[in-house]
Structure formats: structure tokens, C-alpha cells
Amino acid sequence: MPIDTMIAAINARAQGRFVVTSDRGDLLPSIIDTSKTGVCRLRRVGSSSGWRTILIATLDFTSEAVQTAVHWAASVRDQLPEPETADLYMFLMIDGIPSEEAARIETDDRFCRKVVLRADEQANDLLDRTFLAALTPDGQSGTIGDPLQTALTSLATKHPWTGTHLLAWREILLSGKTGSELAQALDSVQSTGDAAL
């Protein structure tokens, strides 16, 4: 699978959830053909927290190629500020790799979390095994449900009067505000709603 295909899938999956940038050319490796590598950095929309870095590489199935990719991950980890080192991922597309070898690589989490594309997978299948898994409001099987939306929907089912506030509450809860700011904002929505009754 070409690097551009994986980057396009990441961009599509991140839409509305993450800001995506690929402007960190300084993180590209000098030891691997740059046409077979890519870097994406993601940060939650509306958040000022650190970036998640995804290193993407297409490799031949040789121990030397895998070790070179691991060295690249170690080098990038050294360049990232704390706490971003904890959010370093590597998506590997290794030509002809057996499933058991792919699983072995994924269990080695030194330097970063690794995810290896299986022979029967497409880009979105790989992404469904990461923090970029598809979200659905009702938690349908096959995808990970959005826990906040699920909780708000459940709340509206038990307490119908909350239904008119759900959209505003969701935006506030995802705003990145501190605890006391959240409480004030939620109270403001409730007070405005009560005044309208």
C-alpha cells in the first residue's frame, strides 16, 4: 500500500476529531528511502495538549528493514518533547509478512506502539485497531462507540428533560476546559434553559 493512501485514510478518519499536520520533515529518516516513509501529527480539535505522532513506513520483510524502522522510531522519540514521547505510533506496511510475525512486532512496544498491516487488511482496517477507530454514536458492532455520546443518549433516555441540552453539554465537555470552568459552563446552560421555561 502506498504511503499516500495511508496518509489519506488517516486524514479522512481524523476529520472533525483531530487537527492533522504532515509538516515535520525533520522527523523523516535519513536511513530509509523517504518515498517509503511518512509522518503525521495529530492533536484533538479544540485542545492545546501535545501532539500524537504517527510514523508510517513500507518495508520489505527482512529483519534488517524492521530493525531500521525501529531505529527510526528511537531517533524520533529522542526528538520529541515530554509527554509526546508516550504518544508515538508506527504504522508498518511490510510486504509478505506472516500474521504471527506481524503480531510479534506489535507486541514489542519499545520506543513506540507499532501496528502492522495484515495481508487481508485495507488502511481503514488497520486504523480500526488504533486510537483512530471509527466512532458511532450508538456503539454498533464492529466499531467503537463514542462513550460520551452513548452516556448523553442514555441520560436523555432516563431523563427526557435533558434532551434539549445534550448538544451544548457535549460541546462544553469536549472543550478542554478545567473542572471549575466546566462546572460553570454546564450550570450556565442549565440556568439558561430553566429561564426559558
C-alpha positions in Angstrom: 0.0 0.0 0.0 1.4 3.4 -0.9 2.2 5.9 1.9 -0.2 8.5 0.3 -3.1 6.0 0.7 -2.4 5.5 4.4 -2.0 9.3 5.0 -5.3 10.0 3.1 -7.0 7.4 5.3 -5.6 9.0 8.5 -6.8 12.4 7.3 -10.3 11.1 6.5 -10.6 9.3 9.8 -9.3 12.3 11.8 -11.8 14.7 10.2 -13.7 16.6 12.9 -11.8 14.8 15.7 -8.1 15.8 15.2 -6.1 18.5 13.5 -3.6 16.8 11.2 -0.3 18.1 10.0 2.5 16.5 8.0 4.9 19.4 8.2 7.6 17.7 10.4 10.0 16.8 7.6 12.8 16.9 10.3 11.3 13.7 11.7 11.7 11.8 8.4 14.5 9.2 8.5 17.8 9.6 6.7 18.3 5.8 6.8 15.2 4.8 5.0 14.1 5.8 1.5 11.8 8.9 2.2 9.4 7.8 -0.6 8.6 4.8 1.6 8.0 6.8 4.8 5.7 9.5 6.1 4.9 11.4 9.3 1.5 12.6 10.5 1.0 14.6 13.7 -2.5 14.8 15.3 -3.9 16.9 18.0 -7.5 16.8 19.3 -9.7 19.6 17.8 -10.0 22.4 20.4 -7.2 21.1 22.5 -3.9 22.7 23.3 -2.4 19.4 24.6 0.5 17.7 22.9 0.6 16.0 19.5 0.3 12.4 18.7 3.0 11.4 16.1 2.5 8.6 13.6 5.5 7.3 11.7 4.4 5.4 8.6 6.7 3.1 6.6 6.5 0.5 3.8 9.2 -2.2 4.2 10.3 -5.5 2.7 10.0 -8.4 5.1 13.6 -8.6 6.3 15.0 -8.3 9.9 17.3 -5.5 8.7 14.4 -3.5 7.3 12.4 -3.9 10.5 15.4 -3.0 12.7 16.0 0.1 10.6 12.4 1.2 11.2 12.8 0.6 14.9 16.0 2.7 14.9 14.0 5.5 13.2 11.3 5.3 15.9 14.0 5.5 18.6 15.5 8.6 16.9 12.2 10.3 16.6 11.4 9.5 20.3 14.6 11.3 21.2 13.5 14.4 19.3 10.0 14.7 20.8 9.3 16.7 24.0 7.7 15.0 27.0 4.9 13.9 27.3 4.6 13.5 23.5 7.0 10.5 23.6 4.1 8.5 25.1 2.0 9.2 22.0 4.4 7.9 19.4 3.0 5.3 16.9 4.4 3.4 14.0 2.2 2.1 11.2 4.1 -0.6 9.2 3.2 -2.0 5.9 5.6 -4.9 5.4 5.4 -6.8 2.1 4.8 -10.5 2.6 4.8 -10.6 6.4 3.1 -13.6 8.0 0.4 -12.8 10.6 2.3 -14.3 13.5 5.4 -12.2 12.7 3.2 -9.1 12.5 1.7 -9.9 15.9 5.2 -10.3 17.4 6.3 -6.9 16.1 3.1 -5.3 17.5 3.8 -6.7 21.0 7.2 -5.1 21.1 6.3 -1.6 22.3 9.9 -0.3 22.8 10.2 3.3 21.6 6.6 3.4 20.3 3.4 1.5 19.7 3.5 -0.5 16.4 0.7 -1.6 14.2 1.4 -3.8 11.2 -1.0 -4.0 8.2 -2.1 -7.6 7.7 -2.3 -9.2 4.3 -6.1 -9.2 4.3 -6.5 -5.6 5.6 -7.0 -2.2 4.0 -5.9 1.1 5.5 -9.2 1.5 7.5 -8.9 -2.0 8.9 -5.6 -1.0 10.4 -6.9 2.3 11.7 -9.8 0.4 13.4 -7.1 -1.2 15.6 -5.8 2.2 16.8 -6.9 5.4 18.6 -8.4 6.4 15.2 -11.0 3.7 15.3 -14.3 4.7 13.7 -16.8 6.2 16.2 -20.5 5.6 16.1 -23.0 7.3 18.5 -24.8 4.0 19.3 -21.8 1.7 19.6 -22.8 -0.6 16.7 -20.9 -3.8 16.5 -17.7 -3.7 14.5 -16.8 -0.2 15.6 -16.0 1.5 18.9 -18.9 3.6 20.2 -18.3 7.2 21.3 -18.6 6.8 25.1 -19.6 10.5 25.7 -22.4 10.3 23.1 -23.5 7.0 24.5 -23.6 8.4 28.0 -25.5 11.5 26.9 -28.0 9.4 24.9 -28.6 7.2 27.9 -29.1 10.2 30.1 -31.7 11.6 27.8 -33.5 8.3 27.8 -33.7 8.2 31.6 -34.3 12.0 32.0 -36.1 13.3 28.9 -35.8 16.9 30.1 -32.1 16.8 29.4 -32.6 16.2 25.6 -32.6 19.9 24.8 -29.2 20.4 26.5 -27.3 17.5 25.0 -25.6 19.3 22.1 -24.5 22.2 24.3 -23.3 19.8 27.0 -21.3 17.8 24.5 -19.5 20.8 23.1 -18.7 22.0 26.6 -17.4 18.6 27.8 -15.1 18.4 24.7 -13.9 22.0 25.0 -10.8 21.2 27.1 -11.8 23.5 30.0 -10.7 22.8 33.5 -13.1 21.3 36.1 -14.3 24.5 37.6 -14.7 26.1 34.1 -16.7 23.0 33.0 -19.0 23.3 36.0 -19.7 27.0 35.4 -20.4 26.4 31.7 -22.7 23.5 32.4 -24.5 25.5 35.0 -24.9 28.4 32.6 -26.5 26.1 30.0 -28.9 24.7 32.7 -29.8 28.2 34.0 -30.5 29.5 30.5 -32.7 26.5 29.8 -34.6 27.0 33.1 -35.1 30.7 32.4 -36.7 29.8 29.0 -39.4 27.6 30.7 
